Amino acid sequence: MNVCEKTTIRDLVGACPQTRIVFDRYGLRGCGGIQGPAESIRYFARAHGVDLDVLLRELREMSESPAITVSSEPDNLADTIYRRFFKAGIVTTLTAGAVWGALLLLTLGVRGKFTAISIFDINAHGHAQIFGWVGLFIMGFAYQAFPRFKHTSLWRPRWAVMTFYLMISGLIARVIAEPLHSFAFFRWLGLGASLLELVAITLFIVILSQTYRYSSKPLLQYDYYVRAALFWFLAQAVLEIFHLHMTTTAISRSALLHQVATWQAPLRDLQIHGFAMTMILGVSQRFLPGMFGLPEIGQQRSTRVLKVLTAAVAGEAMFFVLFRETGYPLFAGFMYLSMMGLAISVTTLTRQWWPHFWGAPSGISADILLDRTDRSFKFLRIAYAWLFLSLTMLLFVPIYNQMTHQAFSHAFYGATRHAITVGFISLMIMGVSAKVVPVLNGIDVTSLSRLNLPFVLVNLGCGLRVSIQILTDFTPWAFPVIGISGILEVTGISLWAVEVWRVMRRGARGVSFGAETLPRPLHVGPEDKVGIIVASAPELLEVFVNFGFTALRNPALLKTVAQITTVRRACALQHVDETKLLEALNRHLDISLAEPDQPTLISFPSAVQPR
């Protein structure tokens, strides 16, 4: 087969299954099913950070190997773990998240004042959005994408599944318990639930850290943004427990108001600017150039921006608390400087992207222009527009307060928050999911909806909410209208959710399970095939892995190239001591053969799952 940059992965793997090992080495690993996604080799190289010429040379060499038949493989746990997180995120936002928020907004509109809603209902809804909608999507994306960014495998996939159940258990209990905190049982249940979430987040960070550790790839500038975001993820979880305890045990209404007025804004700053925004800025530096050909940001500029951004997030939260506790104007000034740092750092980091978001600079190749017609691109570029609007409004907060003769405007500040949480973060979740979910499930995105209606509804709802909420400072008629915005947003998110859920379901249904019966070997020799060895004695997989053959954890590899690769050839390719490997294999084989011999039913779903 003629292998060129325009050849699609699906065509090449379909004709030459053994080339799958090359793609998997560079991070394909389960994407698009057994034959991979319908994307060109050139696109894959750009998206995965691989030198195109090197990739083509390796693919051509591999395609000259003997052709072999590949049976359909079941989903690998690490390859599909994102589905449970994405689905749970969707369920959360369509219940306690966006839907509950819309109901609270309708209540507010009917009663005509922001204080008409219980702070505990508001915080339970906010918790569902941050931990359920944003947190679960980021965790699912991280488990799926970050190992592939580093051309490695996820460390301890079963532990990652454990974080899912811990997070879900804590989320459900916390959202139920906080509004019912007046009962001692529910107050303690809420605190216990928050501790479960803290454990899940800590384990999540450990898993990602170990995944990075075992990768041979060096850390790049975007990796440090991810690290900073993970720090804020952990920090806000700790602060969340403190805030929950203080609000639910407040001895009086004045004590409750003091706690909320002092700590609620800093908590949201760590969650929104520290965790979500920093994570998105980091991933964007890897995702946007790779997927849509946007310019790469220089390492020096990216590093400097991260330092300013991190200091700004810390200063914004810390100086707010100091100002509230002391009343010194100096702390308010430092807080405003921190807010300026946020706006300046984001502007500096992304200034090269704006001509590409809204135009086509000269010299852009036709294939990149075609990529930017993808249905997801409109979500991503409008999301960044909302981010800049939110940061601009944030800088305008003290000016607005003076203009309207208010000590603090709940309406304007809430509009600022909504612009970034829905306009930026939610639209980024929708756009990235619309891009990656079809690819991961082997479905041609051109056969799917363009998602124009969800795009319009969410943006229209967000725009209406931001503008009408500000108008509530000037006229009471704005309150009844504000409820409409929540309905528009929920409708748009629901339509998008149905599409994404259906794609994941189609991908899961496209998997077939196969099994074969092989006799257990009595001895392993240098000319025995690696794939046959593991298929007949699955426990020997870990021996190979311990000697550096970590790619064998991929079931597709075991059913393709490993079936025709001898132990001697594998050792030569990986520079492994053949004698030591054979000794270890036969030693483990002797231990297992101490039991009565019997044929082994090989089912790759269970036999080669990573431990």
ABEGO torsion letter per residue (X at the ends): XBBBAABBAAAAAAABAAAAAAAAAAGAGGBGEAAEBBBBAAAAAAAAGBBAAAAAAAAAAAAABBBBBBBBBBBBAAAAAAAAAAAAAAAAAABABAAAAAAAAAAAAAAGBAAABBAAAAAAAAAAAAAAAAAAAAAAAAAAAAAAAAGBBBBGAAAAAAAAAAAAAAAAAAAAAAAAAABAAAAAAAAAAAAAAAAAAAAAAAAAAAAAAABABBBBAAAAAAAAAAAAAAAAAAAAAAAAAAAAABABAAAAAAAAAAAAAAAAAAAAAAAAAAAAAAAAAAAAAAAAGBBBBBAAAAAAAAAAAAAAAAAAAAAAAAAAAAGBAAAAAAAAAAAAAAAAAAAAAAAAAAAAAABBBBGBBAAAAAAAABAAAAAAAAAAAAAAAAAAAAAAAAAAAAAAGBABBAAAAAAAAAAAAAAAAAAAAAAAAAAAAAAAAGBBAAABBAGAAAAAAAAAAAAAAAAAAAAAAABAAAAAAAAAAAAAAAAAAAAAAAAAAAAAAAAAAABBBBBBBBBBBABBBAABBAAAAAAABAAAAAAAAAAGBAAAABAAAAABAAAABBAAAAAAAAGBBAAAAAAAAAAAAAAAAABBBBBBBBBAAAAABBX
